[in-house]
Amino acid sequence: MKRKLTIFFLFVFFVLIVVCFVTKSKIQDKKDYLRIHIIANSNNSIDQDIKFKIKDAVVEYLTPVISNCQSKFDFMEKLSKNLVYLQCISNEILAQNNFDYKALVKLENKYFPVRSYDNLTLENGYYDALTICLGDGNGDNWWCVVYPPLCFVNETNSIFYKSKFLELVKKYFGG
C-alpha cells in the first residue's frame, strides 16, 4: 500500500510538473499577455490617490465581467464591449472628487519596459493592454497582467500571484 501511494504521488507530481511547464511555455510570448495599465495624471499624492480609487472601481467592475473568460480572445472581446462603461466609471470618480481632467480608456498594443515582480519578469516590448490614462498621464502607473490570470488585487491593494499548481490541486483534490 505504501509503495502504491508513493507511486501515485510521484505520478501526480510528474503530471503537475508537465502541466506547469506546458502552461509556462504557452505564455512566454508577448502576444499571449493582456495587461491593465492605469497611468496617473502626475506624481503628486492626490493624483496617485485617485489612480488607486479608479483602479479599485475598475477591478470591482471587471471581476464578474471577465470571470468566465477562458482565453485572451474572450478577455479582449469582453473588455472591448465595456470600454465606454469603464471610461464613464473613471470619469465619474474623477468628477466626484473634483478633478477637472478626464480619463481616456482604450485597448491598445503599446510598448512596456521590462517589469519584474518577484519571480515574474515581463521583457520589454509591445503588449496588448487595457489602458486608462488619467489627465496628462505623466504620473506613476499601476499595472497588472489580466491574461493569463497571473495577478489580482487583495484587500490591502497589494499584488499577489495566483498559483496554477495550487489551482490544479484544488480542482482535482478539492479544498
C-alpha positions as CSV (number, residue, x, y, z in Angstrom):
1,M,0.0,0.0,0.0
2,K,2.8,2.4,0.9
3,R,4.5,1.7,-2.4
4,K,1.3,2.3,-4.4
5,L,0.7,5.6,-2.6
6,T,4.3,6.7,-3.3
7,I,4.0,5.8,-7.0
8,F,0.7,7.6,-7.1
9,F,2.2,10.8,-5.6
10,L,5.2,10.6,-7.9
11,F,2.9,10.3,-10.9
12,V,0.7,13.2,-9.7
13,F,3.9,15.3,-9.1
14,F,5.2,14.4,-12.6
15,V,1.9,15.4,-14.2
16,L,1.7,18.7,-12.4
17,I,5.3,19.5,-13.4
18,V,4.5,18.8,-17.0
19,V,1.3,20.8,-16.8
20,C,3.2,23.7,-15.2
21,F,5.9,23.5,-17.9
22,V,3.3,23.5,-20.7
23,T,1.4,26.4,-19.1
24,K,4.6,28.4,-18.7
25,S,5.8,27.7,-22.2
26,K,2.4,28.8,-23.6
27,I,2.6,32.2,-22.0
28,Q,6.2,33.2,-22.8
29,D,5.3,35.1,-26.0
30,K,4.4,38.8,-25.6
31,K,1.3,38.3,-27.7
32,D,-0.1,35.9,-25.1
33,Y,-0.4,38.5,-22.4
34,L,-3.0,41.1,-21.7
35,R,-2.2,43.9,-19.3
36,I,-4.2,46.5,-17.5
37,H,-2.3,49.8,-17.2
38,I,-3.6,52.8,-15.3
39,I,-1.5,56.0,-15.6
40,A,-1.9,58.8,-13.1
41,N,-2.1,62.5,-14.2
42,S,1.0,63.3,-12.2
43,N,3.1,62.0,-9.2
44,N,1.6,64.3,-6.6
45,S,-0.2,62.4,-3.9
46,I,-3.7,63.5,-4.8
47,D,-3.3,62.2,-8.4
48,Q,-1.8,59.0,-7.2
49,D,-4.6,58.5,-4.7
50,I,-7.3,59.0,-7.4
51,K,-5.4,56.5,-9.6
52,F,-5.9,53.8,-6.9
53,K,-9.6,54.7,-6.4
54,I,-10.2,54.3,-10.1
55,K,-8.2,51.0,-10.1
56,D,-10.4,49.7,-7.3
57,A,-13.6,50.6,-9.1
58,V,-12.3,49.1,-12.4
59,V,-11.2,45.9,-10.7
60,E,-14.5,45.6,-8.9
61,Y,-16.5,46.2,-12.1
62,L,-14.4,43.8,-14.3
63,T,-14.1,40.9,-11.9
64,P,-17.5,39.5,-12.6
65,V,-17.4,40.6,-16.2
66,I,-14.3,38.6,-17.0
67,S,-14.7,35.8,-14.5
68,N,-15.8,33.2,-17.1
69,C,-13.2,34.1,-19.8
70,Q,-11.1,31.2,-20.9
71,S,-8.8,32.8,-23.5
72,K,-7.1,36.1,-24.3
73,F,-9.6,36.5,-27.1
74,D,-12.5,36.2,-24.6
75,F,-10.9,38.8,-22.4
76,M,-10.3,41.2,-25.3
77,E,-13.8,40.8,-26.5
78,K,-15.4,41.5,-23.1
79,L,-13.1,44.4,-22.5
80,S,-13.8,46.0,-25.9
81,K,-17.6,45.8,-25.2
82,N,-17.0,47.6,-21.8
83,L,-14.6,50.4,-22.8
84,V,-17.3,53.1,-22.8
85,Y,-18.6,52.0,-19.4
86,L,-15.0,51.9,-18.0
87,Q,-14.5,55.4,-19.2
88,C,-17.7,56.5,-17.6
89,I,-16.7,54.9,-14.3
90,S,-13.3,56.6,-14.3
91,N,-14.7,60.0,-15.3
92,E,-17.5,59.7,-12.6
93,I,-14.9,59.1,-9.9
94,L,-12.8,62.0,-11.2
95,A,-15.8,64.3,-11.1
96,Q,-17.0,63.1,-7.7
97,N,-13.5,64.0,-6.4
98,N,-13.5,67.5,-8.1
99,F,-10.8,66.7,-10.7
100,D,-11.0,68.9,-13.8
101,Y,-9.3,66.3,-16.1
102,K,-10.8,63.3,-17.7
103,A,-9.8,59.6,-18.3
104,L,-9.2,58.1,-21.7
105,V,-9.8,54.3,-21.8
106,K,-8.7,52.2,-24.7
107,L,-7.4,48.8,-25.8
108,E,-4.1,49.1,-27.5
109,N,-0.8,47.4,-28.3
110,K,1.8,49.5,-26.5
111,Y,5.4,49.4,-25.5
112,F,6.3,48.5,-22.0
113,P,9.7,48.5,-20.4
114,V,11.0,45.4,-18.5
115,R,8.8,44.8,-15.5
116,S,9.6,42.4,-12.6
117,Y,7.6,41.3,-9.7
118,D,9.0,38.5,-7.5
119,N,9.7,35.6,-9.9
120,L,7.8,37.0,-12.9
121,T,9.7,39.2,-15.4
122,L,8.0,40.5,-18.5
123,E,10.5,41.5,-21.1
124,N,10.3,44.9,-22.7
125,G,8.3,45.2,-25.9
126,Y,4.8,45.7,-27.2
127,Y,1.9,44.1,-25.3
128,D,-1.9,44.3,-25.7
129,A,-3.3,46.4,-22.8
130,L,-6.4,48.0,-21.4
131,T,-5.0,51.5,-20.8
132,I,-6.7,54.1,-18.6
133,C,-4.8,57.4,-18.9
134,L,-5.8,60.0,-16.4
135,G,-5.4,63.6,-17.4
136,D,-2.0,64.2,-18.9
137,G,-0.8,60.7,-18.0
138,N,2.6,62.0,-16.6
139,G,2.5,60.1,-13.3
140,D,3.5,56.7,-12.0
141,N,1.3,53.9,-13.1
142,W,-0.3,50.7,-11.8
143,W,-0.3,47.6,-13.9
144,C,-1.4,44.1,-13.7
145,V,-1.4,41.0,-16.0
146,V,-5.1,40.1,-16.5
147,Y,-4.4,37.3,-19.0
148,P,-3.2,34.8,-18.3
149,P,-4.6,35.5,-14.8
150,L,-1.3,36.0,-13.0
151,C,-2.1,38.8,-10.6
152,F,-5.0,40.1,-8.7
153,V,-5.5,42.7,-6.0
154,N,-6.3,41.8,-2.5
155,E,-7.9,43.8,0.3
156,T,-4.7,45.7,1.1
157,N,-4.2,46.8,-2.6
158,S,-1.1,44.7,-2.9
159,I,-0.4,42.5,-5.9
160,F,-0.1,38.8,-5.4
161,Y,0.3,35.9,-7.9
162,K,-2.1,33.1,-8.3
163,S,-0.6,29.6,-8.2
164,K,-1.5,27.4,-11.2
165,F,-0.2,24.5,-9.2
166,L,-2.5,25.2,-6.3
167,E,-5.4,25.7,-8.6
168,L,-4.8,22.2,-10.2
169,V,-4.5,20.6,-6.7
170,K,-7.7,22.2,-5.6
171,K,-9.5,21.3,-8.8
172,Y,-8.6,17.6,-8.7
173,F,-8.3,17.0,-5.0
174,G,-10.8,19.5,-3.6
175,G,-10.1,22.1,-0.9
